[in-house]
Amino acid sequence: MPVVQVPVVPVRMGGAWLLVDESAIRRVAGNPNGRCALGLPQVSRAETIADPKKLLKEALATAPELRGRRPKRLNDRFSENRRQLLQRLETDGPVTRLPSWQAFVGSVADGLHRCGG
């Protein structure tokens, strides 16, 4: 039986993937038509962000454009919001321009090909 290798995606790169779709962040935050700046990087710079998780958390807290105690509750829901973003990740959207995504897709395709898939 052939050995099957599974690519491991660094968490940091996975975090960068979630920073490239501003409209998805706004939808998950409950304010799809929001206009305030979220401080997101250009797609070409997303993988250079030192702490993408922190930036995503800030963007998710800013996107609803709320004040007072409600932003804290949004921070408490960060894990759920991040899960929703991962589930809604547009696999043919802006993420396709990231080298880490391209490498991931290539590794998965190669692995499937070697397994006869």
C-alpha positions as CSV (number, residue, x, y, z in Angstrom):
1,M,0.0,0.0,0.0
2,P,1.5,3.4,-0.9
3,V,2.3,5.9,1.8
4,V,-0.2,8.8,1.8
5,Q,1.2,12.2,2.8
6,V,-1.0,14.9,4.0
7,P,0.2,18.5,3.6
8,V,0.3,20.5,6.8
9,V,-0.8,24.1,6.5
10,P,0.8,26.5,8.9
11,V,-1.8,28.2,11.1
12,R,-0.3,31.5,10.2
13,M,-0.9,31.0,6.5
14,G,-4.4,29.7,7.2
15,G,-5.0,33.0,9.1
16,A,-3.7,35.0,6.1
17,W,-6.3,33.2,3.9
18,L,-9.1,34.7,6.0
19,L,-7.8,38.3,5.6
20,V,-8.3,38.5,1.9
21,D,-12.1,38.6,1.6
22,E,-13.4,41.8,3.2
23,S,-17.0,41.1,2.2
24,A,-17.0,37.7,3.9
25,I,-15.6,39.3,7.1
26,R,-18.4,41.9,7.0
27,R,-21.1,39.2,6.4
28,V,-19.9,37.1,9.3
29,A,-19.7,40.2,11.5
30,G,-23.4,40.9,10.6
31,N,-22.8,44.1,8.7
32,P,-22.5,43.2,5.0
33,N,-22.9,46.8,3.8
34,G,-20.5,48.4,6.3
35,R,-18.2,51.1,5.1
36,C,-15.7,51.6,7.9
37,A,-12.0,50.7,7.2
38,L,-11.1,47.3,8.6
39,G,-7.3,47.7,8.2
40,L,-7.0,44.6,6.0
41,P,-3.9,44.2,3.9
42,Q,-3.8,44.0,0.1
43,V,-3.9,40.4,-1.0
44,S,-0.3,40.6,-2.1
45,R,0.8,41.5,1.5
46,A,-1.6,39.2,3.4
47,E,1.1,36.5,4.0
48,T,3.5,39.1,5.4
49,I,1.3,40.0,8.4
50,A,3.1,39.0,11.6
51,D,-0.1,38.1,13.5
52,P,-3.0,37.5,11.1
53,K,-5.2,36.1,13.9
54,K,-4.9,39.4,15.8
55,L,-5.7,41.4,12.7
56,L,-8.7,39.2,11.9
57,K,-10.0,39.6,15.4
58,E,-9.7,43.4,15.2
59,A,-11.4,43.4,11.8
60,L,-14.3,41.2,13.1
61,A,-14.7,43.6,16.0
62,T,-14.6,46.7,13.8
63,A,-16.8,45.4,11.0
64,P,-20.2,45.6,12.8
65,E,-19.5,49.3,13.5
66,L,-20.8,49.0,17.1
67,R,-19.9,50.8,20.2
68,G,-20.1,50.0,23.9
69,R,-20.2,46.5,25.3
70,R,-21.3,44.7,22.1
71,P,-17.8,44.6,20.5
72,K,-16.5,42.7,23.5
73,R,-19.2,40.1,22.9
74,L,-18.0,39.8,19.3
75,N,-14.5,39.2,20.6
76,D,-15.9,36.4,22.7
77,R,-17.4,34.8,19.5
78,F,-14.1,35.0,17.6
79,S,-13.6,31.2,17.3
80,E,-17.1,30.8,16.0
81,N,-16.7,33.7,13.5
82,R,-13.3,32.3,12.3
83,R,-15.0,28.9,11.8
84,Q,-17.7,30.5,9.7
85,L,-15.1,32.3,7.6
86,L,-13.2,29.0,7.0
87,Q,-16.4,27.3,6.0
88,R,-17.3,30.1,3.6
89,L,-13.9,30.5,2.1
90,E,-14.3,31.1,-1.6
91,T,-11.9,28.5,-3.1
92,D,-11.9,30.3,-6.4
93,G,-11.8,33.8,-4.9
94,P,-9.0,36.2,-3.9
95,V,-7.3,33.4,-1.8
96,T,-6.2,31.8,-5.1
97,R,-3.6,34.7,-5.5
98,L,-1.8,33.6,-2.3
99,P,1.3,31.4,-2.7
100,S,0.5,29.4,0.4
101,W,-2.9,28.6,-1.0
102,Q,-1.5,27.7,-4.4
103,A,1.0,25.4,-2.7
104,F,-1.7,23.8,-0.6
105,V,-4.0,23.1,-3.6
106,G,-1.0,21.7,-5.5
107,S,-0.1,19.4,-2.6
108,V,-3.6,18.1,-2.2
109,A,-3.9,17.5,-6.0
110,D,-0.5,15.8,-6.1
111,G,-1.5,13.6,-3.1
112,L,-4.8,12.6,-4.7
113,H,-3.1,11.9,-8.0
114,R,-0.6,9.6,-6.2
115,C,-3.5,7.7,-4.6
116,G,-5.2,7.2,-7.9
117,G,-7.8,9.9,-7.3
